[in-house]
Amino acid sequence: MSNGSDKNLLNGALIGCGFFARNQMQAWHDLEGARIVAVCDRASANVAAFQQDFGIDQGFTDAEALFEACALDFVDIAAPTPAHAELVEAAARHGVDVICQKPFAGSLEAARRLIELCSTQGVSLTIHENFRWQSAIREVVGLVADGVVGKPFFGRVSYRSGFDVFANQPYLAELPRFIIQDLGIHVLDIARALFGDVGRLSCETARINPDIKGEDTATMLLRHTAGTTCVVDCSYASILADDPFPQSLLEIEGPGGTIRLQQDFLLELHQPDGTRECRTVAPDWPAWSRQPWAVIQESVVSFQRDWLACRRAGHPAATHGADNFNTLSLVEAAYRAAETGQTVVPERWP
Ligand SMILES: NC(=O)c1ccc[n+]([C@@H]2O[C@H](COP(=O)([O-])OP(=O)(O)OC[C@H]3O[C@@H](n4cnc5c(N)ncnc54)[C@H](O)[C@@H]3O)[C@@H](O)[C@H]2O)c1
């Protein structure tokens, strides 16, 4: 692959110039070592807008034409899930490393096929799973991994809001599967980052908003294989005086104490001797970030920075395809558990 004049500079293309992709473009702009040389979207107006807003010379409305015309090191796919398989396959065929938005496949079977195809073609597949990259979440993941409260016996990962997400993403109102697939996938991934893989799961869902098709609340009970019991709950139907959108709140209890990540990044550590440590772990917001999305935007920069470091070091990023299969499988298990009223054993890679 050609890297232009600087062999350390990776040339990438972004496919899917919609709502969320703007964050990914801004993040690439912030990072050294990679640049977006082309953008692609089925809608020519979206291509033109991104070319103009981000100063990109090459624009395409067809992915195959993009891959034929450009010598790329990587592609960043920010199109919706139904388009992912075709785009990942095209990238793999052209020997281009792939970053793909979540959920990266519409079924576990499709996910398996894409992971195997990328492996056969010798390209990396990484899922753009950014929530575990929020700096406050990383701080707590680090404390748990360091054994600060011992082996956790209880966890809670909670995301509750009444924010109107349908204003920016109207397609969400039409999804027959809504909150677990769109948002739950992130908080389930946080639970995996904290406590590891899941042995069994049960789930209750409800649709509160009558104007949407899918469920907008879900409460999941996870038994992690390492022993932690974790409640993962999410809602876009909560009427809250001080809405934390889009923050994820955490509770971890172990024999050595309790960790809580509360609203506005207040981190509390309470230990058996009565010691209580409170500090704010608010991140450094990117200059281009805007509230209330800054916490998400910051995590996009961190995810992409780590992807670059892993690419340079030649090892897989944390949320590589096979890892994220185990998050996607929790989504599938949650819907099955909610439909059947049964506890479900999620599929696990391989
Ligand atoms: N990580 C997060 O926090 C987060 C937040 C929002 C959305 N997302 C994910 O990002 C993805 C996009 O969501 P969005 O809200 O930006 O959607 P969007 O509809 O605003 O944008 C998607 C764009 O992809 C284009 N597109 C569709 N099919 C295409 C194809 N085959 N080739 C080229 N372009 C194509 C569409 O024309 C559109 O411009 C989804 O997978 C979604 O789940 C992630």
The ligand as an SDF file (V2000), in Angstrom:
LIG
                    3D

 44 48  0  0  0  0  0  0  0  0999 V2000
  -20.5320    4.8780   18.9700 N   0  0  0  0  0  0  0  0  0  0  0  0
  -21.5460    5.7110   19.0910 C   0  0  0  0  0  0  0  0  0  0  0  0
  -21.6580    6.3580   20.1120 O   0  0  0  0  0  0  0  0  0  0  0  0
  -22.5360    5.8620   17.9470 C   0  0  0  0  0  0  0  0  0  0  0  0
  -23.4860    6.8990   17.9550 C   0  0  0  0  0  0  0  0  0  0  0  0
  -24.3350    7.0200   16.8640 C   0  0  0  0  0  0  0  0  0  0  0  0
  -24.2770    6.1140   15.8110 C   0  0  0  0  0  0  0  0  0  0  0  0
  -23.3690    5.0990   15.8510 N   0  0  0  0  0  0  0  0  0  0  0  0
  -23.3080    4.1090   14.7660 C   0  0  0  0  0  0  0  0  0  0  0  0
  -22.8130    4.7390   13.5900 O   0  0  0  0  0  0  0  0  0  0  0  0
  -23.4180    4.1790   12.4320 C   0  0  0  0  0  0  0  0  0  0  0  0
  -24.0730    5.2930   11.6330 C   0  0  0  0  0  0  0  0  0  0  0  0
  -25.0510    5.9250   12.4230 O   0  0  0  0  0  0  0  0  0  0  0  0
  -25.5270    7.4330   12.1050 P   0  0  0  0  0  0  0  0  0  0  0  0
  -26.4470    7.8020   13.1990 O   0  0  0  0  0  0  0  0  0  0  0  0
  -24.3640    8.2890   11.8120 O   0  0  0  0  0  0  0  0  0  0  0  0
  -26.3880    7.1740   10.7800 O   0  0  0  0  0  0  0  0  0  0  0  0
  -26.7430    8.2140    9.6150 P   0  0  0  0  0  0  0  0  0  0  0  0
  -27.9500    7.6580    8.9400 O   0  0  0  0  0  0  0  0  0  0  0  0
  -26.8130    9.6120   10.1340 O   0  0  0  0  0  0  0  0  0  0  0  0
  -25.4910    8.1220    8.6310 O   0  0  0  0  0  0  0  0  0  0  0  0
  -25.1940    6.9780    7.8790 C   0  0  0  0  0  0  0  0  0  0  0  0
  -24.6830    7.3940    6.4960 C   0  0  0  0  0  0  0  0  0  0  0  0
  -24.2710    6.2140    5.7960 O   0  0  0  0  0  0  0  0  0  0  0  0
  -24.6650    6.3460    4.4250 C   0  0  0  0  0  0  0  0  0  0  0  0
  -24.7430    5.0130    3.8140 N   0  0  0  0  0  0  0  0  0  0  0  0
  -25.6780    4.0530    3.9780 C   0  0  0  0  0  0  0  0  0  0  0  0
  -25.3560    2.9680    3.2690 N   0  0  0  0  0  0  0  0  0  0  0  0
  -24.1960    3.2330    2.6230 C   0  0  0  0  0  0  0  0  0  0  0  0
  -23.3510    2.4930    1.7430 C   0  0  0  0  0  0  0  0  0  0  0  0
  -23.6460    1.2440    1.3760 N   0  0  0  0  0  0  0  0  0  0  0  0
  -22.2440    3.0870    1.2610 N   0  0  0  0  0  0  0  0  0  0  0  0
  -21.9330    4.3560    1.6210 C   0  0  0  0  0  0  0  0  0  0  0  0
  -22.6880    5.1030    2.4660 N   0  0  0  0  0  0  0  0  0  0  0  0
  -23.7970    4.5410    2.9620 C   0  0  0  0  0  0  0  0  0  0  0  0
  -25.9950    7.0820    4.4960 C   0  0  0  0  0  0  0  0  0  0  0  0
  -26.2990    7.7300    3.2640 O   0  0  0  0  0  0  0  0  0  0  0  0
  -25.7420    8.0880    5.6390 C   0  0  0  0  0  0  0  0  0  0  0  0
  -25.2050    9.3010    5.1620 O   0  0  0  0  0  0  0  0  0  0  0  0
  -24.4080    3.1170   12.9390 C   0  0  0  0  0  0  0  0  0  0  0  0
  -23.8060    1.8440   12.8670 O   0  0  0  0  0  0  0  0  0  0  0  0
  -24.6660    3.5290   14.3920 C   0  0  0  0  0  0  0  0  0  0  0  0
  -25.0040    2.4370   15.2320 O   0  0  0  0  0  0  0  0  0  0  0  0
  -22.4870    4.9740   16.8800 C   0  0  0  0  0  0  0  0  0  0  0  0
  1  2  1  0
  2  3  2  0
  2  4  1  0
  4  5  1  0
  4 44  2  0
  5  6  2  0
  6  7  1  0
  7  8  2  0
  8  9  1  0
  8 44  1  0
  9 10  1  0
  9 42  1  0
 10 11  1  0
 11 12  1  0
 11 40  1  0
 12 13  1  0
 13 14  1  0
 14 15  2  0
 14 16  1  0
 14 17  1  0
 17 18  1  0
 18 19  2  0
 18 20  1  0
 18 21  1  0
 21 22  1  0
 22 23  1  0
 23 24  1  0
 23 38  1  0
 24 25  1  0
 25 26  1  0
 25 36  1  0
 26 27  1  0
 26 35  1  0
 27 28  2  0
 28 29  1  0
 29 30  1  0
 29 35  2  0
 30 31  1  0
 30 32  2  0
 32 33  1  0
 33 34  2  0
 34 35  1  0
 36 37  1  0
 36 38  1  0
 38 39  1  0
 40 41  1  0
 40 42  1  0
 42 43  1  0
M  CHG  2   8   1  16  -1
M  END
$$$$
